[in-house]
Amino acid sequence: MPIRLGFYVVSPFRGDRFYVRSFLDSMDTFSAPDIHSELTEQELQLSLEPDLMPRHVAIIMDGNGRWAASRGLPRIAGHREGLAALREIINFFDELSIPILTIYAFSQENWNRPRAEVALLMTLLEQFLQKERQTFQDRKMRFLPIGRLNALPISTQAVVNDVAEETAHFTDRVLTVALSYGGRSEIIDAVNDLLEDARNGKVSIPITEGQFEQYLTTADLPDPDLLIRTSGEARISNFLLWQLAYTELHFTKVLWPDFRRREVLLALLDYQKRDRRFGRVSQTASSQRGS
C-alpha cells in the first residue's frame, strides 16, 4: 500500500481548502493501479489517440546491470539484452509513426565504469551500428550521434561518423544517440562556440533562446514531448537539460531489457492523459469558467 503524504492550503481569497499532493505522493505512478493494466497489448494500442501521439520521445535506458545481476549473469549479458530491447522499440516506433527517438546510450560519467566493461560497450555499439546500417537506409532513418564524440575510441568514432554521414540526408525519421554525453557539457560547449562567434562578429549580443538553441547538438530537432526512464529511478541524470524544459516525464520500475512494446504503450497512454499547457490555462478549466 503506497503511503500518501500531503497537506492542505487555505486560499486567502475565498477560504477554500485545496489538498496538495507531495512529490512522493505524485510518484505513485510506480505503484498505483492503472486502468490499462489488465488490457491486452492490442487493446492498449487501440486505446491510443492518434492525434495525441508524441513526435519526439527520449529514453534513459537504465537497468541493464540489475537485470543481469537478478539472473546471476555478467553485466554484459544485460547490455546485450538491452540492445535487443532497443531494436524492438525502434521497430515499434516505426510502426506507431513516432518519427524521432533519442536515447541516452553512454554518459560522460559512464567512463568511470571498469575499463573492461567500457571496452565491451564500445564493441557492442560498433556491432549494433554495423548490423543496423542497412536498416537505416531501408527506413530512411537518420542516425544522429550527439555528445563529445572525440572521447570515443578511434574505431568507434569511425563507425559512428560513417553511419551518421551515410544517413545525414534523411529527415522523416531520426534516431539520436547520446554518446559520451552530458547536458551541462553540451550547454558549456554551446556557450563557448557562441562566444567565439561573437568575438568574430558572426553573432551580436544579446541573443535569443532560438539563437542559442542553434548551438546545441539537437539544433535540427524539436524538443522531446515525452521522456521515459526505466528501472525505477526518478531523475534525468544530466540528460538534455535545456531540451527537457517542457517535456512530460514518465518513470517506470521496469528494467530496460524488459521494456518492450507493452511498456511503450503504457507510457504513451500515460502521456496522453497529461494536460500540456506550457504556462497557459487549460482548455478544460477555461471552458468551465465560461459556462
C-alpha positions as CSV (number, residue, x, y, z in Angstrom):
1,M,0.0,0.0,0.0
2,P,1.6,3.3,-1.1
3,I,2.0,6.0,1.6
4,R,0.0,9.1,1.0
5,L,1.7,12.4,2.1
6,G,0.1,15.8,1.7
7,F,-1.1,19.0,3.3
8,Y,-3.9,21.5,3.0
9,V,-3.6,25.0,1.7
10,V,-6.2,27.6,2.6
11,S,-6.9,30.2,-0.1
12,P,-6.7,33.8,1.2
13,F,-9.3,34.9,-1.4
14,R,-12.2,32.5,-0.8
15,G,-11.3,30.4,2.2
16,D,-11.3,27.3,0.1
17,R,-9.1,24.3,1.1
18,F,-7.1,22.5,-1.5
19,Y,-5.3,19.2,-0.9
20,V,-1.8,19.4,-2.3
21,R,-0.1,16.2,-3.0
22,S,3.6,16.0,-2.1
23,F,6.2,14.9,-4.6
24,L,6.3,11.5,-3.0
25,D,2.6,11.1,-3.5
26,S,2.8,12.1,-7.1
27,M,5.4,9.5,-7.7
28,D,2.8,6.8,-7.0
29,T,2.9,6.3,-10.8
30,F,5.2,3.4,-9.7
31,S,2.6,1.7,-7.5
32,A,-0.9,3.0,-8.2
33,P,-3.3,0.7,-10.1
34,D,-3.7,1.6,-13.8
35,I,-7.0,1.2,-15.6
36,H,-4.9,-0.2,-18.6
37,S,-3.0,-2.8,-16.6
38,E,-5.5,-5.6,-17.4
39,L,-5.8,-4.8,-21.1
40,T,-4.1,-6.8,-23.8
41,E,-1.4,-5.3,-26.0
42,Q,-3.8,-5.0,-28.9
43,E,-6.4,-3.3,-26.6
44,L,-3.8,-0.9,-25.4
45,Q,-2.8,0.1,-28.9
46,L,-6.4,0.6,-29.9
47,S,-6.8,2.9,-26.8
48,L,-4.2,5.3,-28.2
49,E,-5.4,8.7,-29.6
50,P,-3.7,9.1,-33.0
51,D,-4.0,12.9,-32.7
52,L,-2.2,13.0,-29.4
53,M,0.9,10.9,-30.3
54,P,4.2,12.5,-29.4
55,R,6.5,13.5,-32.2
56,H,9.7,13.1,-30.2
57,V,10.4,10.6,-27.4
58,A,13.6,10.5,-25.3
59,I,14.6,7.4,-23.3
60,I,17.0,6.9,-20.5
61,M,17.8,3.2,-20.8
62,D,18.6,2.2,-17.3
63,G,18.8,-1.2,-15.5
64,N,20.9,-3.5,-17.7
65,G,23.3,-4.3,-14.9
66,R,20.5,-5.0,-12.4
67,W,18.7,-7.2,-14.9
68,A,21.8,-9.3,-15.4
69,A,22.5,-9.5,-11.6
70,S,19.0,-10.6,-10.8
71,R,19.6,-13.6,-13.1
72,G,23.1,-14.4,-12.0
73,L,24.6,-13.2,-15.3
74,P,27.5,-11.0,-16.1
75,R,26.7,-7.3,-16.7
76,I,27.5,-7.6,-20.4
77,A,24.5,-10.0,-20.8
78,G,22.3,-7.2,-19.6
79,H,23.7,-4.8,-22.2
80,R,23.2,-7.4,-25.0
81,E,19.6,-7.9,-23.9
82,G,19.3,-4.1,-23.7
83,L,20.2,-3.9,-27.4
84,A,17.5,-6.4,-28.2
85,A,15.0,-4.2,-26.4
86,L,16.3,-1.2,-28.3
87,R,15.8,-2.9,-31.7
88,E,12.2,-3.8,-30.7
89,I,11.5,-0.3,-29.6
90,I,12.9,1.2,-32.8
91,N,10.8,-1.1,-34.8
92,F,7.7,-0.3,-32.8
93,F,8.2,3.4,-33.0
94,D,8.3,3.0,-36.8
95,E,5.1,1.1,-36.6
96,L,3.5,3.8,-34.5
97,S,4.8,6.5,-36.8
98,I,6.7,8.3,-34.0
99,P,9.4,10.0,-36.1
100,I,12.1,10.9,-33.5
101,L,13.7,8.8,-30.8
102,T,16.5,10.0,-28.7
103,I,18.3,7.5,-26.4
104,Y,20.9,8.1,-23.6
105,A,23.4,5.4,-24.6
106,F,26.6,6.4,-22.8
107,S,27.0,9.3,-20.4
108,Q,30.3,11.1,-19.6
109,E,30.0,9.6,-16.1
110,N,30.0,6.1,-17.7
111,W,33.7,6.5,-18.4
112,N,34.2,5.8,-14.7
113,R,33.0,2.3,-15.1
114,P,35.5,-0.6,-15.2
115,R,37.7,-0.4,-18.3
116,A,36.7,-3.9,-19.5
117,E,33.0,-3.0,-19.3
118,V,33.5,0.2,-21.2
119,A,35.5,-1.6,-23.9
120,L,32.7,-4.2,-24.3
121,L,30.1,-1.4,-24.5
122,M,32.1,0.2,-27.3
123,T,32.3,-3.1,-29.1
124,L,28.6,-3.7,-28.8
125,L,27.9,-0.2,-30.1
126,E,30.1,-0.8,-33.2
127,Q,28.4,-4.2,-33.8
128,F,25.0,-2.6,-33.5
129,L,25.7,0.1,-36.0
130,Q,27.3,-2.3,-38.5
131,K,24.3,-4.6,-38.2
132,E,21.7,-1.8,-38.4
133,R,23.5,0.1,-41.1
134,Q,21.3,-1.2,-44.0
135,T,18.2,-0.9,-41.8
136,F,18.8,2.9,-41.5
137,Q,19.0,3.1,-45.3
138,D,15.9,0.9,-45.9
139,R,13.8,3.0,-43.4
140,K,15.3,6.3,-44.5
141,M,16.2,6.9,-40.9
142,R,18.9,9.4,-39.9
143,F,21.4,8.3,-37.3
144,L,22.4,11.4,-35.3
145,P,25.1,11.0,-32.6
146,I,25.4,13.7,-30.0
147,G,28.0,14.3,-27.3
148,R,31.7,14.7,-27.0
149,L,32.4,12.1,-29.7
150,N,36.1,12.7,-29.8
151,A,36.3,10.9,-26.5
152,L,35.2,7.6,-28.1
153,P,37.8,5.1,-29.2
154,I,39.1,5.7,-32.7
155,S,37.4,2.6,-34.2
156,T,34.1,3.6,-32.6
157,Q,34.4,7.1,-33.8
158,A,35.0,5.8,-37.4
159,V,31.8,3.7,-37.4
160,V,29.7,6.4,-35.7
161,N,30.8,9.1,-38.1
162,D,30.4,6.9,-41.2
163,V,26.8,5.9,-40.3
164,A,26.0,9.5,-39.4
165,E,27.3,10.7,-42.8
166,E,25.6,8.0,-44.7
167,T,22.2,8.9,-43.2
168,A,22.6,12.7,-42.8
169,H,20.2,13.4,-45.7
170,F,17.2,11.6,-44.2
171,T,14.7,13.8,-42.4
172,D,11.5,11.8,-41.9
173,R,12.9,9.6,-39.1
174,V,15.7,10.3,-36.7
175,L,17.5,8.1,-34.1
176,T,19.5,10.4,-31.9
177,V,22.1,8.6,-29.8
178,A,23.8,10.4,-26.9
179,L,27.4,9.1,-26.6
180,S,29.9,10.5,-24.1
181,Y,27.1,13.0,-23.4
182,G,26.4,15.3,-20.6
183,G,23.7,18.0,-20.6
184,R,25.8,20.5,-18.7
185,S,28.8,19.9,-21.0
186,E,26.5,20.4,-24.0
187,I,25.4,23.8,-22.7
188,I,29.0,24.8,-21.9
189,D,30.2,23.8,-25.3
190,A,27.3,25.8,-26.9
191,V,28.2,28.9,-24.8
192,N,31.9,28.7,-25.8
193,D,31.0,28.3,-29.5
194,L,28.6,31.3,-29.2
195,L,31.3,33.4,-27.5
196,E,33.7,32.5,-30.3
197,D,31.2,33.6,-32.9
198,A,30.5,36.8,-31.0
199,R,34.3,37.6,-30.9
200,N,34.4,37.1,-34.7
201,G,31.4,39.3,-35.3
202,K,29.2,36.4,-36.5
203,V,26.6,37.0,-33.8
204,S,25.5,40.0,-31.8
205,I,24.8,40.1,-28.1
206,P,22.2,39.8,-26.5
207,I,20.9,36.6,-28.2
208,T,17.5,34.9,-28.1
209,E,16.6,31.4,-26.9
210,G,16.1,30.5,-30.5
211,Q,19.6,31.6,-31.4
212,F,21.2,29.7,-28.5
213,E,19.4,26.5,-29.5
214,Q,21.2,26.6,-32.8
215,Y,24.4,26.0,-30.9
216,L,23.1,22.8,-29.3
217,T,23.7,19.4,-30.7
218,T,20.0,18.9,-31.2
219,A,19.5,22.1,-33.2
220,D,17.7,20.4,-36.0
221,L,15.2,18.6,-33.7
222,P,12.1,19.7,-31.8
223,D,12.3,19.3,-28.1
224,P,11.2,15.9,-26.7
225,D,7.5,15.6,-25.9
226,L,8.0,12.7,-23.6
227,L,10.9,11.4,-21.6
228,I,10.8,7.8,-20.4
229,R,13.2,6.5,-17.7
230,T,13.3,2.8,-16.8
231,S,14.4,0.9,-13.7
232,G,12.6,2.9,-11.0
233,E,15.0,5.9,-10.9
234,A,13.2,9.3,-10.9
235,R,15.8,11.8,-12.2
236,I,17.0,13.0,-15.5
237,S,20.7,12.4,-14.8
238,N,22.2,15.3,-16.8
239,F,20.3,14.4,-19.9
240,L,19.1,17.1,-22.3
241,L,18.9,19.7,-19.6
242,W,17.9,22.5,-22.0
243,Q,15.6,20.5,-24.2
244,L,13.5,18.9,-21.4
245,A,12.2,22.2,-20.1
246,Y,8.6,21.4,-21.0
247,T,8.8,17.6,-21.6
248,E,6.4,15.2,-19.9
249,L,8.2,12.7,-17.7
250,H,7.3,9.0,-17.3
251,F,9.1,6.8,-14.8
252,T,8.7,3.1,-14.7
253,K,10.2,0.3,-12.4
254,V,10.6,-1.9,-15.5
255,L,14.3,-2.6,-16.2
256,W,15.4,-1.6,-19.7
257,P,15.9,-5.2,-21.1
258,D,12.3,-5.9,-20.1
259,F,11.0,-2.7,-21.6
260,R,9.1,-3.8,-24.7
261,R,6.0,-3.0,-26.7
262,R,3.6,-3.2,-23.9
263,E,5.6,-0.8,-21.7
264,V,5.8,1.6,-24.6
265,L,2.0,1.6,-24.9
266,L,1.5,2.2,-21.2
267,A,3.9,5.1,-21.3
268,L,2.2,6.6,-24.3
269,L,-1.2,6.3,-22.7
270,D,0.1,8.0,-19.6
271,Y,1.4,10.8,-21.8
272,Q,-1.9,11.2,-23.5
273,K,-3.6,11.8,-20.1
274,R,-1.4,14.8,-19.5
275,D,-2.7,18.4,-20.0
276,R,0.2,20.1,-21.7
277,R,-0.5,23.8,-21.0
278,F,3.0,25.4,-21.5
279,G,2.1,28.0,-18.9
280,R,-1.4,28.7,-20.4
281,V,-4.7,28.0,-18.7
282,S,-6.1,24.5,-19.8
283,Q,-8.9,24.4,-22.2
284,T,-11.0,22.4,-19.7
285,A,-10.6,25.0,-16.9
286,S,-11.2,27.8,-19.4
287,S,-14.5,26.2,-20.6
288,Q,-15.7,25.6,-17.1
289,R,-15.2,29.2,-16.1
290,G,-17.0,30.3,-19.2
291,S,-20.0,28.1,-18.6
